Amino acid sequence: MFEAQRTTNSLTGAFRLFALIYHATVRNIRRSHGNALIGLLMNMLQTIMFVAAFYFMFEFLGLRGVAIRGDFMLFIMSGIFLFLTHNKSLGAVLSSESSTSPMMQHAPMNTIVAISAAALSSLYIQVLSMVVVMFIYHAAMTPITIYQPIGAFGMVLLAWGSGVAIGLMLLAIKPWFPGLVSIISLVYMRANMIASGKMFVANMMPGYILTMFTWNPLFHTIDQARGFVFINYNPHFSNTTYPILLSLILVLIGLMGEFYTRKHASKSWNAKR
């Protein structure tokens, strides 16, 4: 009786959805720290610590010879940036608000908005941190040149998208097997320290070792990214087709699983209690 009548069409509905995702994204960015600048600085510090740790590891172990000919720091950063982007997007989507979250009690909110906001906030923070760190290195240390910057950034987006896809699939399973999903996600993200191939060059790896890495979509994106970053590197044992197709398949499975979970969440919760 007292409800306000609103005339809606497809364009208005899309605009409201995007506006809701935008506000939810801002909320996700500020959730980690009340001050957005401090949150960004903390993420930048983590990135710098990863880069420094791998730099000194390569120096002490004498592994600089296995790197691609060119700027050594750029070789390290090309792997670290994509590794962090992939893992952070997976973790953000996996920890996004589910259908039983109190936030879902608000009428415009839904799980798709929450997942989109978590994924976009992770991408925003990682890209901003990556740009700032590279600018500092370029201005303070030595000028760097990226052979094909558009293609390299496309690989960053692909690393982010594959992380979102894996996180979405795990998020759909999480309400049913929370303990198992926590173990799987932890093992996968820890395994990516080695299985992502960020410390190696695929063209220099023997075939019997290469088969241990080719299952990982992050391995393909990092290797392809280095092909776009360095003019003298042409990746032969990786491609972009596999991570794209795998991400699309996992997104489809994840959306179907999330829809099913959303419809049966209350029944399963009551049954478990």
Number of C-alpha atoms within 10 A of each C-alpha: 3 4 5 6 6 6 7 10 9 8 9 11 12 12 12 14 15 14 12 18 21 17 13 21 23 16 15 20 22 17 12 12 13 11 11 15 11 13 17 20 14 14 17 20 14 14 20 16 12 16 20 15 12 17 18 11 13 18 11 10 8 10 13 14 9 13 17 20 13 15 14 14 16 20 21 21 22 20 23 23 21 28 25 22 27 29 24 23 28 28 24 24 26 27 16 22 20 23 23 14 11 9 15 15 11 8 7 11 16 18 19 18 21 24 25 20 25 29 28 24 21 25 22 15 19 25 17 13 22 22 12 14 16 16 14 12 15 13 10 9 9 10 12 15 14 14 15 15 13 12 17 22 16 15 23 24 18 25 30 27 23 28 27 33 26 25 30 30 24 27 28 23 18 20 19 15 12 13 10 13 19 14 10 13 18 12 11 14 19 12 11 19 14 13 21 25 23 25 18 20 17 23 16 12 13 9 11 8 10 16 12 11 19 19 14 19 26 29 27 26 32 28 29 24 26 27 20 23 23 20 14 12 17 14 16 11 16 20 16 15 12 15 22 16 13 16 21 14 14 19 20 15 18 22 17 14 18 25 16 12 21 17 12 12 18 12 10 13 12 8 8 7 5
